[in-house]
Every structure is written in C-alpha cells, then in structure tokens.
Amino acid sequence: MSLVLLVEDDAGIGRAIVQGLGGRGLCVRWLRQGAGVLDALVREQMATVILDIGLPDADGLALCRQIRDAGHAMPILMLTARTALDDRLEGFDAGADDYLAKPFAFAELAARVGVLVRRAGQLLPPPITWQGLSIDRAAGTAAWHRTPLALEPRSLALLAELALARGGVVERTALIDRVWGADAVITDNAVDVAVSALRKRLGPCGLAIAAVRGRGFRLTLPE
C-alpha cells in the first residue's frame, strides 16, 4: 500500500483527505504542523507529500525547500488559498510538483495524488544485491542471506552506499554527500560514529567495514 504524508492544520480538510484517500487504497500519515515532517520522511518511505502552505509553525514553501535540500525526491503537491500566478510559480520554484488551490473538489485532489503516486513508483530506487547481501531502499529493509538486518534509516543508507561500491572504497566526502546531503555540515567524528554503529549491527553476520586511511571506507565480506 502506498504511503502518503499529509501536512495540513485544518481538521476538516485533513479528515476528509485521510478518509477519502484511504477509501482509494492509500495509507495517509497526517501531521498538523511542520515540526516532525523531515523526521517522518526519514522513518518511512512516502510515495507523495501533500503540503499545505499556511501552517501554524512553518512556512510551507520553506518546508518544501527543506525537504528537497534533505535529498527527498518524492512528488510534492502544494495546497494553498493563494491562487495568483506568481504564488504558483513560487511553489514550483520551491520544489513542488503540483499545485492545488483551496477550496478544491476532492475528486480532483484524488486524481492528482494518483498521478503523483504512480510517478513516485517510477522513482523508487532498485534493490541492491551483492553476494549474499540484499538491500531494498524503497522498503527500508536489508538482509544477509535472507536473514533480516535490523538497521535504522541512516545505517541502511550507509550500508547501501558501501554495497553499491561492491567492495571498493567510498570516499568520505562522497559518503557525506549521499547519506547526509551535499549541504550538510557533518564532522568527521559524526561520520565515524555512524560507521561504528553500523559495524556493530553487521558484526554478528560477519560483514565488516574497513577504514581506508585518508580516503574513506569499504565493505568486506566474511572470509
């Protein structure tokens, strides 16, 4: 079932969208404010975000930019009472894929969301397989010879980047760009802590992460 994140503070609109999309086979996570949106996108694989511009604690346009800056590529549908052309253009410039003015007919919202969900299905990254390791980034799961590995999202992202290198070295700077984002301010110590946490998770199955001095890290298989 596709998962949709709804960020809308109006209780009536929120309930109508949750119930209506639920009746069309979509699962909706509903947040009434901007706080928690980025965390929700890290915890769960969202097919689409429905984002209200006028939130009580955040500007929807700024939040849309933050979502894109964090590296999330799922389609975003902006909801707003602003209908001027300049307002719509500003929404697209912020990273939105579609724009729907309030008040709106639910049938139109559902149709637009359906298009975006289908588009998101085409954007999902393919599974990664290497030797006995398999990683499904879309589902947020990993396994070693079909035995599930319990990994939190950051560790899963780290493992995916190392696995894509097929035993080759992943430069430290490249790892930061791909896992934390090109604009993230991350210290070497923070990277080392994250890699160390992943090492502990992989230890029981024999997978290891070797540090290559002055360069980065590489994933090694059990001997």
DAGI-V894320 format. One line per field, one symbol per residue. ss: DSSP state (h for helix, s for strand, l for the rest). psi: psi as a letter, one per 40 degrees, with the letter a starting at -180 (. if undefined). burial: # if it has 16 or more other C-alpha atoms within 10 Angstrom, else .. A space follows every 10 residues. Layout:
BEGIN
ss = ???
psi = ???
burial = ???
END
This chain:
BEGIN
ss = llssssslll hhhhhhhhhh hhllllssss slllllhhhh hhhllllsss sslsllllsh hhhhhhhhhl llllssssss llllhhhhhh hhhllllsss sllllhhhhh hhhhhhhhhh hhhllllsss llssssllll ssssllssll llhhhhhhhh hhhhllllls shhhhhhhhl lllllllhhh hhhhhhhhhh hhhllllsss sslllsssss lll
psi = hihhhhgheh dddddddddd ddeeeihhhh heidhedddd dddihhdihh hhdgideihd ddddddddde eheiihhhhi eheidddddd dddeeidihh iiiihddddd dddddddddd deehiiihhh behhhgddef iiihfehihh hidddddddd ddddefeihh iddddddddd ideighiddd dddddddddd deddeeiihh hhhecbiihi ii.
burial = ..#######. ...#..##.# #....###.# ####..#... #..####### #####....# #.##.###.# .######### .......#.. ##.####### #.......#. ..##.##..# ...#....#. ..######.# ####....#. #.######## ###..##.## .#..##..## ##........ #...#..##. ##....###. #....##### ...
END
